[in-house]
Each structure stands twice: as structure tokens, then as C-alpha cells.
Amino acid sequence: MIIGILEDDPDQSQVISEWLTQAGNECHVYADGTRLLRGLKSQGFEMLLLDWQVPGMDGMEVLSWIRSNLSWSIPVIFTTILNQEQEIVAALQAGADDYLIKPLSKPILLARMQAVARRSGLQNDVSSAQGSLEVGAYSFNRQSGQCQRDGEIVDLTKREFDLAMYFFSNIGRILSRELLLQHVWHLSGDMQTRTVDTHVSRLRGKLDLRPDNGWNLSAVYHYGYRLEQILTEE
């Protein structure tokens, strides 16, 4: 995952970054909440670790801004020395997904992050999807490379099929263009190309991924895309 860390203690931030990097994550550390929010818009973090007490915009203010202004629910874990019951309850009620009290334990931090990632759908990686996949009116057969909607075959190229299956295996997850390039095109994530945007546009049309059809394949900032299923009340 790409993780944003709000931590003003250099020693703490270095230790946490090393733990998470060794576990295969990419970390970006900020000592001030305002800078973290600027980083969120450019980096598109998939999870945040927030210290409550930092200079300037603190962790609770960052959490409040995120829950009030973002159109998606990014997982947030608090890591702080504040350990009173009312503080823990306040953070959880404000929208935090978990709350860890310092000093941190590496195994516990990683385990709790994995648990939050599972609940948030961040560990549903399409690259491991095998065989068939059925979601609503859509079905995908990896062996034949065939996609059907309501039982009718949809004419997709191989790349469009792989991209569609990636999205449908990661519903609700924000997928960066770099991630799509790596897993669908097997290209370097830092390549500058609009091929992702072109394919997403075609896929949206071919599969009729529109809100009035119960789906929304939307751009997120200038970072990537997210496929959402829109559930209507009966």
C-alpha cells in the first residue's frame, strides 16, 4: 500500500517507515497535517497513520477534514500516546478505523494494518484472481477471456478484459494509474502515458458503467480511478 504518515518525531517516523517498507509498503512522512493533505492530493494514499499531537494541523483535524471532504473512505489508524478512554472514543467516533497507543509494537502494528486493509477491501488484488468472476450482471471467464453482461457477450480486447477484471476484483478501491500500468500492462509505474485513460473511457462505454445503471467508474483527483457499485433502495 501507499501510506501517508503524520508524525513529527523523526526517530518514530524513521522506525515506522522502516517497518512498513520492509513489509512491502511505500511510505510518505509528514510532520504537519497541512502538508499531509497536500500529499494526499498528489500521492493518493491508500491508508493513513496519524499522530494526534503534532504542530499545526493535528491528527484529529486531518481526520475531520478527510471525512468531511473526501468522496471515498480512506482507512485511518491513530498512533498516539493519548490513552484515555474518552480520547480513544472521540477518535473512533470521528471516523478513525483503529487506535494504537505508543510505544508501538511492530507485529501488532502490521497485524492491525492488515486487519483494517481487509475490512476496507485493500487486499483484494485482482492479479491473483483465477477462473471466473461474477459481479451483478457481469461475468468474467479468465480462461476464455470472455466477458458477459446479462448473459450477452461484450466484445472486449484482451487488454480491456484484463482491465475490467482488475476493476471488478477491486470494487471500491482507489487504483492509481501507476498500479494499473503495473498489473494490467506490466509496464513501469512511472511511465507517463494516457493509455490508461483511453482504455478506461472505452471500458466505461462498452460495459455501460454509469450511475443510472448501478455503477460508477470515476476519476479520483488526478491520481487514478475507482469502480463503485451504487446500491438502490427497494
C-alpha positions as CSV (number, residue, x, y, z in Angstrom):
1,M,0.0,0.0,0.0
2,I,0.9,3.7,-0.4
3,I,0.8,5.0,3.2
4,G,0.8,8.6,4.5
5,I,2.3,9.0,8.0
6,L,1.7,12.1,10.2
7,E,4.5,12.0,12.8
8,D,6.6,14.9,14.0
9,D,9.2,12.8,15.9
10,P,12.0,12.0,13.5
11,D,13.0,8.8,15.4
12,Q,9.5,7.5,15.5
13,S,8.8,8.2,11.8
14,Q,12.0,6.5,10.8
15,V,11.3,3.4,12.7
16,I,7.7,3.2,11.5
17,S,8.8,3.8,7.9
18,E,11.4,1.1,8.1
19,W,8.9,-1.4,9.5
20,L,6.3,-0.7,6.8
21,T,8.8,-0.5,3.9
22,Q,10.3,-3.9,4.9
23,A,6.7,-5.2,4.8
24,G,6.4,-4.1,1.1
25,N,4.7,-0.7,1.6
26,E,5.6,2.7,0.2
27,C,5.7,5.4,2.9
28,H,5.5,9.2,2.8
29,V,6.1,11.0,6.2
30,Y,4.8,14.5,7.2
31,A,5.4,16.4,10.4
32,D,2.4,18.7,9.8
33,G,-1.2,17.9,8.8
34,T,-1.5,20.5,6.1
35,R,1.5,19.1,4.3
36,L,0.0,15.6,4.6
37,L,-3.2,16.8,3.0
38,R,-1.3,18.3,0.1
39,G,0.5,15.0,-0.3
40,L,-2.8,13.1,-0.3
41,K,-3.9,15.1,-3.3
42,S,-0.7,14.3,-5.2
43,Q,0.1,10.8,-3.9
44,G,-3.3,9.2,-3.4
45,F,-2.6,7.4,-0.2
46,E,-4.4,4.1,0.4
47,M,-4.1,4.3,4.2
48,L,-3.1,7.0,6.8
49,L,-1.3,6.7,10.1
50,L,-2.0,9.8,12.2
51,D,-0.4,11.1,15.4
52,W,-2.8,13.2,17.3
53,Q,-0.4,15.7,18.8
54,V,1.7,17.4,16.1
55,P,2.4,21.1,15.5
56,G,0.0,23.0,13.2
57,M,-2.9,20.9,11.9
58,D,-3.1,17.9,14.2
59,G,-4.3,14.3,13.6
60,M,-7.9,14.9,14.7
61,E,-8.2,18.0,12.4
62,V,-6.8,16.0,9.5
63,L,-9.3,13.2,10.2
64,S,-12.2,15.7,10.4
65,W,-11.2,17.3,7.0
66,I,-10.8,13.9,5.3
67,R,-14.2,12.6,6.5
68,S,-15.9,15.9,5.5
69,N,-14.3,16.5,2.2
70,L,-13.2,13.2,0.5
71,S,-15.6,11.3,-1.6
72,W,-14.1,8.0,-0.6
73,S,-13.4,6.4,2.8
74,I,-9.6,6.2,3.2
75,P,-8.6,3.9,6.1
76,V,-7.2,5.9,9.1
77,I,-5.3,4.5,12.1
78,F,-4.3,6.7,15.0
79,T,-0.9,6.1,16.6
80,T,-0.5,8.3,19.7
81,I,0.5,8.5,23.4
82,L,-3.0,9.7,24.3
83,N,-4.5,6.7,26.0
84,Q,-7.6,7.9,27.9
85,E,-10.9,6.2,27.1
86,Q,-12.6,9.5,26.1
87,E,-9.7,10.2,23.6
88,I,-10.0,6.8,22.0
89,V,-13.7,7.0,21.8
90,A,-13.5,10.5,20.3
91,A,-11.1,9.4,17.6
92,L,-13.2,6.3,16.7
93,Q,-16.4,8.4,16.6
94,A,-14.7,10.9,14.4
95,G,-14.1,8.2,11.8
96,A,-10.8,6.5,12.7
97,D,-10.7,2.8,11.8
98,D,-8.3,1.8,14.6
99,Y,-6.4,3.4,17.5
100,L,-2.9,2.3,18.6
101,I,-1.2,3.6,21.8
102,K,2.6,4.3,21.8
103,P,5.1,2.8,22.2
104,L,4.2,0.8,19.1
105,S,4.9,-2.9,18.6
106,K,5.9,-3.9,15.0
107,P,4.0,-7.2,14.9
108,I,0.8,-5.5,16.4
109,L,1.0,-2.5,14.1
110,L,1.4,-4.7,11.0
111,A,-1.4,-7.0,12.1
112,R,-3.8,-4.2,12.8
113,M,-3.0,-2.5,9.5
114,Q,-3.7,-5.8,7.7
115,A,-7.0,-6.2,9.5
116,V,-8.0,-2.6,8.6
117,A,-6.9,-3.3,5.0
118,R,-9.0,-6.4,4.8
119,R,-12.1,-4.6,6.2
120,S,-11.5,-1.8,3.7
121,G,-11.1,-4.2,0.7
122,L,-7.5,-3.1,0.1
123,Q,-6.1,-6.6,-0.1
124,N,-8.4,-7.8,-2.8
125,D,-5.7,-7.9,-5.6
126,V,-7.1,-8.8,-9.0
127,S,-3.7,-10.1,-10.1
128,S,-4.4,-13.2,-8.0
129,A,-7.9,-13.7,-9.4
130,Q,-8.3,-17.1,-11.1
131,G,-11.0,-18.8,-13.1
132,S,-14.3,-16.9,-13.2
133,L,-15.6,-13.8,-11.6
134,E,-19.3,-12.9,-11.3
135,V,-20.5,-9.5,-10.0
136,G,-24.1,-8.5,-10.5
137,A,-25.0,-8.7,-14.2
138,Y,-21.3,-9.1,-15.2
139,S,-19.3,-12.3,-15.5
140,F,-15.7,-12.8,-16.5
141,N,-14.0,-16.0,-17.6
142,R,-10.3,-15.7,-17.4
143,Q,-9.6,-19.0,-19.2
144,S,-11.6,-17.9,-22.3
145,G,-11.0,-14.2,-21.9
146,Q,-14.8,-13.7,-22.3
147,C,-17.0,-11.1,-20.6
148,Q,-20.8,-11.3,-20.4
149,R,-23.4,-8.8,-19.3
150,D,-26.8,-10.2,-18.6
151,G,-25.8,-13.3,-20.4
152,E,-24.7,-11.5,-23.6
153,I,-21.1,-11.4,-24.7
154,V,-19.4,-8.0,-24.6
155,D,-16.8,-7.5,-27.2
156,L,-13.6,-6.6,-25.3
157,T,-10.0,-6.7,-26.4
158,K,-7.6,-8.7,-24.2
159,R,-6.4,-5.5,-22.5
160,E,-9.9,-4.2,-21.9
161,F,-10.8,-7.6,-20.4
162,D,-7.8,-7.6,-18.1
163,L,-8.6,-4.0,-17.0
164,A,-12.3,-4.8,-16.4
165,M,-11.5,-7.8,-14.3
166,Y,-9.0,-5.8,-12.3
167,F,-11.6,-3.1,-11.6
168,F,-14.3,-5.7,-10.7
169,S,-12.0,-7.5,-8.4
170,N,-11.2,-4.3,-6.6
171,I,-14.6,-2.6,-6.3
172,G,-14.5,0.4,-4.1
173,R,-10.7,0.6,-4.1
174,I,-8.8,3.6,-5.5
175,L,-6.4,2.3,-8.2
176,S,-3.7,4.6,-9.3
177,R,-2.7,4.8,-13.0
178,E,0.7,3.5,-11.9
179,L,-0.8,0.5,-10.3
180,L,-3.0,-0.2,-13.4
181,L,0.1,0.1,-15.6
182,Q,2.0,-2.3,-13.5
183,H,-0.7,-5.0,-13.1
184,V,-2.6,-4.8,-16.4
185,W,0.1,-3.5,-18.9
186,H,3.1,-4.9,-16.9
187,L,4.9,-1.5,-17.5
188,S,6.9,0.6,-15.2
189,G,4.6,2.6,-12.9
190,D,6.5,5.9,-13.6
191,M,5.8,5.9,-17.3
192,Q,3.9,8.9,-18.5
193,T,1.1,7.7,-20.7
194,R,-2.6,8.4,-21.3
195,T,-3.3,4.9,-22.5
196,V,-4.9,4.1,-19.1
197,D,-7.4,7.0,-19.5
198,T,-8.2,5.9,-23.1
199,H,-8.9,2.3,-22.1
200,V,-11.0,3.3,-19.1
201,S,-13.1,5.6,-21.3
202,R,-13.7,2.8,-23.7
203,L,-14.5,0.3,-20.9
204,R,-17.0,2.7,-19.3
205,G,-18.9,2.8,-22.6
206,K,-18.7,-0.9,-23.5
207,L,-19.8,-2.1,-20.1
208,D,-22.3,0.8,-19.6
209,L,-20.7,1.7,-16.2
210,R,-23.0,4.6,-15.4
211,P,-24.8,5.6,-12.2
212,D,-28.2,5.1,-13.8
213,N,-27.1,1.5,-14.5
214,G,-25.9,1.0,-10.9
215,W,-22.2,1.6,-11.4
216,N,-19.8,4.5,-11.3
217,L,-16.3,4.3,-12.8
218,S,-14.9,7.7,-11.8
219,A,-11.6,9.5,-11.8
220,V,-10.1,10.4,-8.4
221,Y,-8.3,13.7,-8.3
222,H,-5.7,13.4,-11.0
223,Y,-4.5,10.1,-9.4
224,G,-6.4,7.2,-10.8
225,Y,-9.8,5.5,-10.9
226,R,-12.3,3.8,-8.7
227,L,-15.2,1.5,-9.6
228,E,-18.2,1.7,-7.3
229,Q,-21.4,-0.2,-7.2
230,I,-24.4,2.0,-6.5
231,L,-27.0,0.2,-4.4
232,T,-30.5,1.5,-4.7
233,E,-33.2,1.1,-2.1
234,E,-36.1,-1.1,-2.9
